[in-house]
Amino acid sequence: MSVSKWATGAFWSDAIERAVRTAAQAALGIVGAGTMGVLEVDWPTVGSVAGLAAVVSLLVSFVAGGTGDPATAGFTTTSTPPPRTEIHPRS
C-alpha cells in the first residue's frame, strides 16, 4: 500500500512555502498600488486578497501534486537535484 503524496512532509513544506510566498506577493501588490503611507492602506482588503491568494496557491499545489515529482507541490519540480556538470577552462 502506497502513502498518499499529500501525506508527505516534503509536499506540505513545499505547498506551505508556496502559499506564504504567494500571499506576501499579493499583499505587496495591494499595498504598493496607489498608496502613499502605511495609514492609507486598506488593511482588511490586503488581508482578504492575501488570504485568497494563499488558498488558491494551496489548491494549485494539490492539482500539481498529481503531476511531476509526487514528493513536491510543483508541476515540474523534482525532489532530487539534477547532476552537477563541471566546467573546465579551455587550455
N, C-alpha and C positions, 0 to 999 in steps of 0.2 A: 504494500500500500504506500503510495507516494504522499509526501507532505505538500499541501497546497502552497503555491508560490506566495500567496498573500499571508502565510503564516511565518515567513522567514523574517528574521531581524534585518537582513540586508534590504529586503523590499521596503519595509516600513521606514527604515532610516533614510533610504533614498526618496521615498514618497513624501515624507515629512520635510526633508530638506528642500525639495522642490516646491512644496506648498508654502513654506515660510518665505522662500526667496520670491515666489510669485506675489504673495501678499505684500511684501515690502516694496516690490516694484510698483504694484498698483497704488499703494499708499503714497509713494513718492511722486507718482504721476498726478495724483489728485492734489497733493499739497503744492506741487510746483506749477500747477495750471492756473495762472492768473491771480495768485495771492501774493501780497507784499510782506505780510508779517504773520507770526505764529497765532496772534489773536484773531486774525481774519479767516483762519481755516475753519471749515465746517467739519469738525472732528467726528460727529456721528456719521456723516457721509463717507469720510475717509475710512472709518472702521467698517461700515457696511460694504463698501466696494472691496476693501482688502479681504474681508471675510468671504465674500462671494468668490473672489479670485482664488483663494485658498481651497475652497470647496471644489471649484471647477478643476483646479490642479490635481486634487486627490482623485476625482473622477477620471481624469485623463490618465493618471497613474494606474488605476485599475484596468482601464482599457489597454494601456500599453503593456501591462503585465502579461497579457496573452500573446505578446509578440517578442521578438528579440530574446535577450537573456532572461530566463524566468526568475533569476535572483534579484533583478533590478526593476525599477519602476519606469524605465525608459524604453522607447521604441527601438533604439539602435544601440544602446549602451551594453557593455559587457562587463562582467564582474572580474575577469582576468585581463590584465594589461596585455597589449599586443607585444610581440617580441621586439627587443631592442635592436636597432640597427646601428652599427658603428660606422662613423665617418672617418676615413683615413685621409690625411692630407696627401695631395699628389707630390711625388718627389721629382 
